[in-house]
Every structure is written in C-alpha cells, then in structure tokens.
Amino acid sequence: GEDVEQSLFLSVREGDSSVINCTYTDSSSTYLYWYKQEPGAGLQLLTYIFSNMDMKQDQRLTVLLNKKDKHLSLRIADTQTGDSAIYFCADPAGDRDDKIIFGKGTRLHILP
Amino acid sequence: GAGVSQSPSNKVTEKGKDVELRCDPISGHTALYWYRQRLGQGLEFLIYFQGNSAPDKSGLPSDRFSAERTGESVSTLTIQRTQQEDSAVYLCASSLSGGNSYNEQFFGPGTRLTVL
C-alpha cells in the first residue's frame, strides 16, 4: 500500500539550514506536498512541487525531488525560531490526487 | 465561513458512550477528509468523501467508526462505544476537487476527544 516515511525529529541551530527528508512509495502522483503544523495551530500547506520538476525554490524554502529514489526533501535556509513546527510530507495516492497520504511528521526544534 | 470549522472543539466522554463530531467544509469544496492525530503522532487517514459518497473507507479503524456527508456539505464522524484508545484530535479537511490538478487541503482546527 501507499506509505510516506520521514524522520520524527530534527534539531538545528538558529541561522543554520534545516533539511527535512521524506521517502514515498506511490510514484504516480502529479504533485507532492509539504504541510506545516505550528504549535496550537492547524495544518497549512507550506509548499508543493510538480512531479516533473527536480527543484522548486520559494524564498527560504527549497524543495528537491528525486523521482528515481522516491525521495523528497525540504530545505529551510537561515532557520528562525518561528520555523519551529511539525512538517508533514504528503503524497497523493494514485493519479487522481484525491486521497493524500501524510507522513508522521518531522518535529523541527530550533536551538538558540 | 471563511474556513473549515469543526465542532465541538473539545469533547470529554466516558468509555462506552457514543460521540458525534461535526465538520463544516469550505463552501463549494467537493472533497472532504477525516484524519486522526494521536498525541505526538502523525496524521492517520480515516476516510474521504467526493461529494456525498465515500470511495475509500479503508482508514476507518473499526466498525465502531462511521461517517456520512449530506448535501455535499457538512459531515459527521460517529464513534460508537468509545474506547480510551480513541482519544485523539480528529481533523477535518476539504479541497476543491480531485483529478490531476493541484489539490490543496484546507484543515479545520480539529476536535480534541478525550475518553475517560
């Protein structure tokens, strides 16, 4: 069945880059997503990448996609305290993109 | 409203009781999803609706769980004979449509269920 795996915890120093990795099993998706869940707040879409792209950059965020290895990563440059959150990788199950499988989430902790 | 709303925001119940959780999606969103998030855990997919039908119920944990949607709008998730293991935050999300298109899910604030 469909599965999305990601490490559960990442700790980085303020100002450093954070890299959150994800592997997925269903490769027929048109898009892949990163969602962010801040403390006490709901889940929100952070960014997404079209499956025929290798890289997408959006200000401090860089998404890298390796379709051969089914590996997705999210890089946050110059990590700030406000980036503390849980980051979820999400892969639609099948080519209709109706059902999205979320990973367990990576909790990003910022060290002063 | 502007976003997805859920009620109640908190529910404390005794083991064995039935509970009903409600989700009001964004108007016009045809797809609606239910997830469960246990404390410190990730999102667990439960069920999703396309219109009023649920093509995929594979995530429902047991036959104590059921969900329905009416008028392509509000949805209710019912848990019968609640168990302590049902304690979690239940999240609802909606999106415009499926198909091969960018499909952002908009999440509600969740219902925190505590089973004593």
Interface residues (C-beta under 8 A of the other chain):
Chain A: T30 Y31 Y33 G42 L43 Q44 L45 Y48 F88 P92 D95 R96 D97 D98 K99 I100 I101 F102 G103 K104 G105
Chain B: A31 Y33 Y35 Q41 G42 L43 F45 Y48 Q50 P55 D56 L91 A93 G98 G99 N100 S101 Y102 N103 E104 Q105 F107 G108 P109 G110
